[in-house]
Amino acid sequence: MPLRIAGIASNVLFSAFGALAHIYPIMVLHLILLPVNTIRLIQIQRLVRGMQNAQSGELSIESLLPFMSQREYPAGHVLVRKDERADRMYYLVKGQVEVKEIKKVLGPGNVLGEIGVFARDQKRMATVQCISDCQILELTEAKAKEIYYQNPAFAYAVLQVIISRLMEDITLSRPTVPPVPSKELASVPDLLTEKTGLDMAS
């Protein structure tokens, strides 16, 4: 944000310099850049204000809307494939998707693909497929990292989402140990006696 303010100030100064020195290309260039930088500064300020709830680990999608693009995908479309390069993250507005590896179904309001975008190797950890027609908002990797470095609140919120998602995935993927039937438990002493020659019942 300080760099954006410095850019606006330089646009004003160079525009004035170009007008006074009759260097019109410089004046026109900075007059064009001035509203661009101003609009971007306003968007970033809205983002900062909208991320005040980051302490709860929730992402304010409304604040990210100016940076996102909307897409619609039919049922059966593979949104991401495991091990492919993660070049964007997603927000599910409408529909349902399934994380194939853990057979988990996600509905509207879920963030997808955030782990791969911020991972060191930038690889997808799972395959996600639309199981109904979906409306999705996309945030590119470059824009996500730009916001991440510009706004600590957004970075904190993303970190919370990633940690909770990893913990949830670990829990879902952990194999469950089936209970041992009581008859098999009762036969354990006899089996040990047979193998060792010791009377385990006494």
C-alpha positions as CSV (number, residue, x, y, z in Angstrom):
1,M,0.0,0.0,0.0
2,P,2.8,2.5,0.7
3,L,4.2,1.8,-2.8
4,R,0.8,2.4,-4.3
5,I,0.6,5.8,-2.6
6,A,4.1,6.7,-3.7
7,G,3.0,5.7,-7.3
8,I,0.0,8.1,-7.1
9,A,2.2,10.9,-5.8
10,S,4.7,10.4,-8.6
11,N,1.8,10.4,-11.2
12,V,0.7,13.8,-9.9
13,L,4.2,15.2,-9.9
14,F,5.2,13.9,-13.4
15,S,1.9,15.0,-14.8
16,A,2.6,18.5,-13.5
17,F,6.2,18.4,-14.7
18,G,5.1,17.2,-18.2
19,A,2.6,20.0,-18.4
20,L,5.0,22.7,-17.3
21,A,7.9,21.5,-19.4
22,H,5.5,20.8,-22.4
23,I,6.6,17.1,-22.5
24,Y,3.1,15.9,-23.3
25,P,3.9,12.2,-23.7
26,I,5.0,12.0,-20.0
27,M,2.0,14.1,-19.0
28,V,-0.5,11.8,-20.8
29,L,1.2,8.6,-19.5
30,H,0.9,9.7,-15.9
31,L,-2.6,11.0,-16.3
32,I,-3.6,7.5,-17.5
33,L,-1.7,5.8,-14.7
34,L,-3.2,8.1,-12.0
35,P,-6.8,6.7,-12.0
36,V,-5.4,3.1,-12.4
37,N,-3.3,3.5,-9.2
38,T,-6.1,5.3,-7.4
39,I,-8.6,2.5,-8.1
40,R,-6.1,-0.2,-7.1
41,L,-5.4,1.7,-3.8
42,I,-9.2,1.9,-3.0
43,Q,-9.5,-1.8,-3.7
44,I,-6.6,-2.7,-1.4
45,Q,-8.0,-0.4,1.4
46,R,-11.4,-2.2,1.1
47,L,-9.5,-5.5,1.3
48,V,-7.7,-4.5,4.5
49,R,-11.0,-3.3,6.1
50,G,-12.8,-6.5,5.0
51,M,-10.1,-8.7,6.5
52,Q,-10.6,-7.5,10.0
53,N,-12.4,-10.8,10.8
54,A,-9.3,-12.8,10.0
55,Q,-8.7,-13.6,13.6
56,S,-11.7,-16.0,13.4
57,G,-10.0,-17.7,10.5
58,E,-12.7,-16.6,8.0
59,L,-11.9,-15.2,4.5
60,S,-13.9,-12.2,3.5
61,I,-14.7,-13.1,-0.1
62,E,-16.6,-9.8,-0.7
63,S,-13.3,-8.0,-0.2
64,L,-11.6,-10.3,-2.7
65,L,-14.2,-10.0,-5.5
66,P,-12.4,-7.2,-7.4
67,F,-9.4,-9.5,-7.8
68,M,-11.4,-12.7,-8.7
69,S,-13.0,-13.9,-12.0
70,Q,-16.2,-16.0,-12.2
71,R,-16.4,-19.3,-14.0
72,E,-19.1,-21.9,-14.5
73,Y,-18.4,-25.6,-14.9
74,P,-20.7,-28.5,-15.7
75,A,-21.2,-31.7,-13.6
76,G,-18.3,-34.1,-14.2
77,H,-15.7,-31.4,-14.9
78,V,-12.4,-32.0,-13.1
79,L,-11.5,-28.7,-11.4
80,V,-8.0,-29.8,-10.4
81,R,-6.0,-32.9,-10.8
82,K,-3.6,-34.3,-8.2
83,D,0.1,-33.4,-8.8
84,E,-0.6,-30.8,-11.5
85,R,0.7,-27.3,-11.0
86,A,-1.4,-25.1,-8.7
87,D,-1.9,-21.8,-10.6
88,R,-5.1,-20.6,-8.8
89,M,-7.3,-21.0,-5.8
90,Y,-11.1,-21.2,-5.9
91,Y,-14.2,-20.2,-4.0
92,L,-17.3,-22.3,-4.5
93,V,-20.4,-20.1,-4.9
94,K,-22.9,-22.7,-6.1
95,G,-22.9,-26.4,-6.6
96,Q,-21.0,-29.3,-5.0
97,V,-17.6,-30.8,-5.6
98,E,-15.9,-34.0,-4.4
99,V,-12.3,-34.5,-3.2
100,K,-11.7,-37.9,-4.8
101,E,-8.9,-39.1,-2.6
102,I,-10.9,-38.8,0.6
103,K,-14.4,-39.1,-0.8
104,K,-15.3,-35.7,0.7
105,V,-18.1,-33.6,-0.7
106,L,-17.9,-29.8,-0.4
107,G,-20.7,-27.3,-0.9
108,P,-21.0,-23.5,-1.4
109,G,-18.8,-21.3,0.8
110,N,-15.7,-23.5,0.7
111,V,-12.3,-22.4,-0.4
112,L,-10.4,-24.8,-2.7
113,G,-6.9,-25.2,-3.9
114,E,-5.3,-22.8,-1.4
115,I,-2.8,-25.4,-0.2
116,G,-1.3,-26.0,-3.6
117,V,-1.0,-22.3,-4.4
118,F,1.1,-21.7,-1.3
119,A,3.0,-25.0,-1.2
120,R,6.7,-25.0,-2.0
121,D,6.4,-27.3,-5.0
122,Q,3.0,-25.8,-6.0
123,K,1.5,-29.2,-6.7
124,R,-2.1,-30.2,-6.2
125,M,-2.6,-32.6,-3.3
126,A,-5.8,-34.1,-4.5
127,T,-8.2,-34.3,-7.5
128,V,-11.4,-32.3,-7.2
129,Q,-14.4,-32.9,-9.5
130,C,-17.7,-31.2,-9.9
131,I,-20.6,-33.5,-9.0
132,S,-23.2,-30.9,-10.0
133,D,-23.1,-27.7,-12.1
134,C,-20.9,-25.3,-10.3
135,Q,-20.4,-21.5,-10.1
136,I,-16.9,-20.7,-9.0
137,L,-14.8,-17.6,-8.3
138,E,-11.1,-17.9,-9.2
139,L,-8.1,-16.1,-7.7
140,T,-4.8,-16.5,-9.7
141,E,-1.7,-17.5,-7.9
142,A,0.1,-14.2,-8.7
143,K,-2.8,-12.1,-7.3
144,A,-3.2,-14.4,-4.2
145,K,0.5,-14.0,-3.4
146,E,0.3,-10.2,-4.0
147,I,-2.5,-9.9,-1.5
148,Y,-0.8,-12.3,0.8
149,Y,2.3,-10.1,1.0
150,Q,0.4,-6.8,1.1
151,N,-2.0,-7.7,3.9
152,P,-1.0,-9.7,7.0
153,A,-4.6,-10.2,7.9
154,F,-5.3,-12.1,4.7
155,A,-2.1,-14.1,5.2
156,Y,-3.3,-15.1,8.7
157,A,-6.7,-16.1,7.4
158,V,-5.2,-18.2,4.7
159,L,-2.9,-19.9,7.2
160,Q,-5.8,-20.7,9.4
161,V,-7.8,-22.2,6.5
162,I,-4.8,-24.3,5.4
163,I,-4.1,-25.6,8.9
164,S,-7.8,-26.5,9.5
165,R,-8.0,-28.2,6.1
166,L,-4.9,-30.3,6.7
167,M,-6.0,-31.4,10.1
168,E,-9.5,-32.3,8.7
169,D,-7.9,-34.2,5.8
170,I,-5.6,-36.1,8.1
171,T,-8.6,-37.1,10.3
172,L,-10.6,-38.2,7.3
173,S,-7.8,-40.2,5.7
174,R,-6.8,-42.0,8.9
175,P,-7.7,-45.7,8.7
176,T,-10.2,-46.9,11.3
177,V,-9.2,-50.1,13.2
178,P,-12.2,-52.5,13.2
179,P,-13.1,-53.8,16.7
180,V,-11.8,-57.3,17.5
181,P,-14.7,-59.8,18.1
182,S,-15.0,-61.0,21.7
183,K,-14.7,-64.6,20.6
184,E,-11.2,-63.9,19.1
185,L,-10.2,-62.1,22.3
186,A,-11.2,-65.1,24.4
187,S,-9.1,-67.4,22.3
188,V,-5.9,-65.3,22.7
189,P,-4.8,-67.1,26.0
190,D,-5.3,-70.5,24.4
191,L,-3.3,-69.4,21.4
192,L,-0.4,-68.1,23.5
193,T,-0.4,-71.4,25.5
194,E,-0.2,-73.4,22.3
195,K,2.7,-71.3,21.0
196,T,4.8,-70.9,24.2
197,G,3.8,-73.9,26.3
198,L,3.0,-71.7,29.2
199,D,-0.4,-71.7,30.9
200,M,-1.6,-68.1,30.2
201,A,-5.0,-68.7,31.9
202,S,-3.5,-69.2,35.3
